[in-house]
């Protein structure tokens, strides 16, 4: 093979590799799921659930958040629309087991109005070993640990969406939004099994453990 032919072959392979990377970024990292608006009556609120595996789609084994829309249907989305300058009441139903926190800092709820509750009981701080996920909005200073379901629970939910008939923990808390804008939120627990350090895949993908807060 001549030198020019080798160079041409290398260029073709390089362009193909770059195209694959661009397609991955576009399809999985930058693709935006549908926006789920907060309920506004009787007060602004949003209901989420966390599950060990989605059970369908391109990544059926990925851990994920889901959001409940105005009609009461669960949507596979982490793009939330919230009213500006408002108290937002959050309910998270967690059906996943504990992964544990690498940094105990995230075991203390921050940036919320009043105490968080787990299954109706106030909780000032969560044992880091019991953490399953977190709900964190860095721009608001909000970080709330989510307690995991016990490993020996007798009725686990395998795939989403899950109903409250399965073993779960219910976490509730309230925080205040600011001026209109778009903010990033995500889980900071390394819960992506099979990825280096647990922070790849679903941890970096909108619609799974990574999302946006649209304040309007």
MOPEWO-V405130 format. One record per residue. N is the residue number from 1. RES is the residue in one small letter. SS is DSSP state (2 for helix, 1 for strand, 0 for the rest). OMEGA is omega as a letter, one per 30 degrees, with the letter a starting at -180 (NA if undefined). D_LAST is the distance of its C-alpha to the last C-alpha in Angstrom with 1 decimal. Layout:
n:N res:RES ss:SS omega:OMEGA d_last:D_LAST
n:N res:RES ss:SS omega:OMEGA d_last:D_LAST
//
This chain:
n:1 res:x ss:0 omega:a d_last:60.8
n:2 res:x ss:0 omega:a d_last:60.7
n:3 res:x ss:2 omega:a d_last:58.5
n:4 res:x ss:2 omega:l d_last:56.4
n:5 res:x ss:2 omega:l d_last:55.9
n:6 res:x ss:2 omega:l d_last:54.8
n:7 res:x ss:2 omega:l d_last:52.3
n:8 res:x ss:2 omega:l d_last:51.0
n:9 res:x ss:2 omega:l d_last:50.7
n:10 res:x ss:2 omega:l d_last:48.8
n:11 res:x ss:2 omega:l d_last:46.4
n:12 res:x ss:2 omega:l d_last:45.8
n:13 res:x ss:2 omega:a d_last:45.1
n:14 res:x ss:2 omega:l d_last:42.8
n:15 res:x ss:2 omega:l d_last:40.8
n:16 res:x ss:2 omega:l d_last:40.6
n:17 res:x ss:2 omega:l d_last:39.4
n:18 res:x ss:2 omega:l d_last:36.7
n:19 res:x ss:2 omega:l d_last:35.6
n:20 res:x ss:2 omega:l d_last:35.5
n:21 res:x ss:2 omega:l d_last:33.3
n:22 res:x ss:2 omega:l d_last:30.9
n:23 res:x ss:2 omega:l d_last:30.8
n:24 res:x ss:2 omega:a d_last:30.1
n:25 res:x ss:2 omega:a d_last:27.3
n:26 res:x ss:2 omega:a d_last:25.7
n:27 res:x ss:2 omega:a d_last:26.4
n:28 res:x ss:2 omega:a d_last:25.6
n:29 res:x ss:2 omega:a d_last:23.8
n:30 res:x ss:0 omega:a d_last:21.3
n:31 res:x ss:0 omega:a d_last:21.0
n:32 res:x ss:0 omega:l d_last:17.5
n:33 res:x ss:0 omega:l d_last:17.8
n:34 res:x ss:0 omega:l d_last:15.9
n:35 res:x ss:1 omega:l d_last:12.3
n:36 res:x ss:1 omega:a d_last:12.6
n:37 res:x ss:1 omega:l d_last:10.1
n:38 res:x ss:0 omega:l d_last:10.9
n:39 res:x ss:1 omega:a d_last:13.4
n:40 res:x ss:0 omega:l d_last:12.7
n:41 res:x ss:0 omega:f d_last:16.4
n:42 res:x ss:0 omega:l d_last:18.4
n:43 res:x ss:0 omega:a d_last:15.7
n:44 res:x ss:0 omega:a d_last:12.5
n:45 res:x ss:1 omega:l d_last:14.3
n:46 res:x ss:1 omega:l d_last:14.7
n:47 res:x ss:1 omega:a d_last:18.2
n:48 res:x ss:1 omega:l d_last:19.5
n:49 res:x ss:1 omega:l d_last:23.1
n:50 res:x ss:1 omega:a d_last:25.0
n:51 res:x ss:1 omega:a d_last:28.1
n:52 res:x ss:0 omega:l d_last:31.1
n:53 res:x ss:0 omega:a d_last:31.1
n:54 res:x ss:0 omega:l d_last:29.1
n:55 res:x ss:0 omega:l d_last:32.3
n:56 res:x ss:0 omega:l d_last:31.6
n:57 res:x ss:0 omega:a d_last:30.2
n:58 res:x ss:0 omega:a d_last:31.2
n:59 res:x ss:0 omega:a d_last:31.1
n:60 res:x ss:0 omega:a d_last:32.3
n:61 res:x ss:0 omega:a d_last:33.4
n:62 res:x ss:0 omega:l d_last:30.2
n:63 res:x ss:0 omega:a d_last:28.5
n:64 res:x ss:1 omega:l d_last:25.0
n:65 res:x ss:1 omega:l d_last:21.9
n:66 res:x ss:1 omega:l d_last:20.9
n:67 res:x ss:1 omega:l d_last:18.0
n:68 res:x ss:1 omega:a d_last:18.6
n:69 res:x ss:0 omega:a d_last:16.8
n:70 res:x ss:0 omega:a d_last:16.7
n:71 res:x ss:0 omega:a d_last:20.3
n:72 res:x ss:0 omega:l d_last:21.5
n:73 res:x ss:0 omega:l d_last:22.2
n:74 res:x ss:1 omega:l d_last:22.0
n:75 res:x ss:1 omega:l d_last:20.3
n:76 res:x ss:0 omega:a d_last:21.3
n:77 res:x ss:0 omega:l d_last:18.0
n:78 res:x ss:0 omega:l d_last:16.3
n:79 res:x ss:1 omega:a d_last:12.9
n:80 res:x ss:1 omega:l d_last:10.5
n:81 res:x ss:1 omega:a d_last:7.1
n:82 res:x ss:1 omega:l d_last:6.3
n:83 res:x ss:0 omega:a d_last:5.2
n:84 res:x ss:0 omega:l d_last:5.4
n:85 res:x ss:0 omega:a d_last:9.2
n:86 res:x ss:0 omega:l d_last:10.3
n:87 res:x ss:1 omega:a d_last:13.3
n:88 res:x ss:1 omega:l d_last:12.9
n:89 res:x ss:1 omega:a d_last:16.3
n:90 res:x ss:1 omega:l d_last:17.3
n:91 res:x ss:1 omega:l d_last:20.5
n:92 res:x ss:1 omega:l d_last:22.1
n:93 res:x ss:1 omega:a d_last:25.3
n:94 res:x ss:1 omega:a d_last:27.3
n:95 res:x ss:0 omega:a d_last:30.2
n:96 res:x ss:0 omega:l d_last:31.2
n:97 res:x ss:1 omega:a d_last:34.0
n:98 res:x ss:0 omega:l d_last:34.0
n:99 res:x ss:0 omega:a d_last:33.9
n:100 res:x ss:0 omega:l d_last:34.2
n:101 res:x ss:0 omega:l d_last:32.6
n:102 res:x ss:0 omega:l d_last:34.2
n:103 res:x ss:0 omega:a d_last:32.8
n:104 res:x ss:2 omega:l d_last:33.1
n:105 res:x ss:2 omega:a d_last:30.4
n:106 res:x ss:2 omega:l d_last:27.8
n:107 res:x ss:2 omega:l d_last:29.8
n:108 res:x ss:0 omega:l d_last:28.4
n:109 res:x ss:0 omega:a d_last:25.0
n:110 res:x ss:1 omega:l d_last:23.0
n:111 res:x ss:0 omega:a d_last:19.8
n:112 res:x ss:0 omega:l d_last:19.6
n:113 res:x ss:0 omega:a d_last:20.3
n:114 res:x ss:0 omega:a d_last:23.8
n:115 res:x ss:0 omega:l d_last:25.8
n:116 res:x ss:1 omega:l d_last:24.9
n:117 res:x ss:1 omega:l d_last:27.2
n:118 res:x ss:1 omega:a d_last:29.1
n:119 res:x ss:0 omega:l d_last:30.6
n:120 res:x ss:0 omega:a d_last:30.2
n:121 res:x ss:1 omega:l d_last:31.9
n:122 res:x ss:1 omega:l d_last:30.4
n:123 res:x ss:1 omega:a d_last:30.6
n:124 res:x ss:0 omega:l d_last:30.6
n:125 res:x ss:0 omega:a d_last:31.2
n:126 res:x ss:0 omega:l d_last:31.9
n:127 res:x ss:0 omega:a d_last:35.2
n:128 res:x ss:2 omega:a d_last:34.2
n:129 res:x ss:2 omega:a d_last:36.5
n:130 res:x ss:2 omega:a d_last:34.7
n:131 res:x ss:1 omega:l d_last:31.2
n:132 res:x ss:1 omega:a d_last:30.0
n:133 res:x ss:1 omega:l d_last:26.5
n:134 res:x ss:1 omega:l d_last:23.8
n:135 res:x ss:1 omega:a d_last:20.1
n:136 res:x ss:1 omega:l d_last:19.1
n:137 res:x ss:1 omega:a d_last:16.0
n:138 res:x ss:2 omega:a d_last:18.0
n:139 res:x ss:2 omega:a d_last:15.4
n:140 res:x ss:2 omega:a d_last:14.9
n:141 res:x ss:0 omega:a d_last:18.7
n:142 res:x ss:1 omega:l d_last:18.2
n:143 res:x ss:1 omega:a d_last:21.2
n:144 res:x ss:1 omega:l d_last:22.6
n:145 res:x ss:1 omega:a d_last:25.9
n:146 res:x ss:1 omega:a d_last:26.5
n:147 res:x ss:1 omega:a d_last:30.1
n:148 res:x ss:0 omega:l d_last:32.0
n:149 res:x ss:1 omega:a d_last:34.3
n:150 res:x ss:0 omega:a d_last:38.0
n:151 res:x ss:0 omega:a d_last:40.0
n:152 res:x ss:0 omega:l d_last:42.6
n:153 res:x ss:0 omega:a d_last:40.2
n:154 res:x ss:0 omega:a d_last:42.1
n:155 res:x ss:0 omega:a d_last:39.4
n:156 res:x ss:0 omega:l d_last:36.9
n:157 res:x ss:0 omega:a d_last:34.4
n:158 res:x ss:0 omega:a d_last:35.2
n:159 res:x ss:0 omega:a d_last:32.5
n:160 res:x ss:0 omega:f d_last:29.1
n:161 res:x ss:0 omega:a d_last:27.6
n:162 res:x ss:0 omega:l d_last:29.5
n:163 res:x ss:0 omega:a d_last:30.3
n:164 res:x ss:0 omega:l d_last:30.9
n:165 res:x ss:0 omega:l d_last:34.6
n:166 res:x ss:0 omega:l d_last:34.7
n:167 res:x ss:0 omega:l d_last:35.0
n:168 res:x ss:0 omega:l d_last:31.7
n:169 res:x ss:1 omega:l d_last:30.1
n:170 res:x ss:1 omega:a d_last:27.2
n:171 res:x ss:1 omega:l d_last:25.0
n:172 res:x ss:1 omega:l d_last:22.7
n:173 res:x ss:1 omega:a d_last:20.7
n:174 res:x ss:1 omega:l d_last:17.8
n:175 res:x ss:1 omega:a d_last:15.6
n:176 res:x ss:1 omega:l d_last:13.0
n:177 res:x ss:0 omega:l d_last:9.7
n:178 res:x ss:0 omega:a d_last:9.5
n:179 res:x ss:0 omega:l d_last:7.7
n:180 res:x ss:0 omega:a d_last:4.8
n:181 res:x ss:1 omega:a d_last:6.8
n:182 res:x ss:1 omega:a d_last:8.7
n:183 res:x ss:1 omega:l d_last:11.3
n:184 res:x ss:1 omega:l d_last:14.5
n:185 res:x ss:1 omega:l d_last:16.1
n:186 res:x ss:1 omega:l d_last:19.5
n:187 res:x ss:0 omega:l d_last:22.8
n:188 res:x ss:0 omega:l d_last:25.4
n:189 res:x ss:0 omega:a d_last:28.4
n:190 res:x ss:0 omega:a d_last:30.7
n:191 res:x ss:0 omega:a d_last:30.7
n:192 res:x ss:0 omega:a d_last:31.3
n:193 res:x ss:0 omega:l d_last:35.0
n:194 res:x ss:0 omega:l d_last:37.1
n:195 res:x ss:0 omega:a d_last:35.2
n:196 res:x ss:2 omega:a d_last:36.5
n:197 res:x ss:2 omega:l d_last:35.4
n:198 res:x ss:2 omega:a d_last:33.1
n:199 res:x ss:0 omega:l d_last:30.1
n:200 res:x ss:0 omega:l d_last:30.4
n:201 res:x ss:2 omega:a d_last:29.4
n:202 res:x ss:2 omega:a d_last:26.7
n:203 res:x ss:2 omega:a d_last:25.6
n:204 res:x ss:2 omega:a d_last:24.5
n:205 res:x ss:0 omega:l d_last:23.2
n:206 res:x ss:1 omega:a d_last:19.7
n:207 res:x ss:0 omega:a d_last:20.1
n:208 res:x ss:0 omega:l d_last:22.7
n:209 res:x ss:0 omega:a d_last:22.3
n:210 res:x ss:1 omega:a d_last:19.8
n:211 res:x ss:1 omega:a d_last:16.1
n:212 res:x ss:1 omega:l d_last:12.6
n:213 res:x ss:1 omega:l d_last:9.6
n:214 res:x ss:1 omega:l d_last:6.3
n:215 res:x ss:1 omega:a d_last:3.8
n:216 res:x ss:0 omega:NA d_last:0.0
//
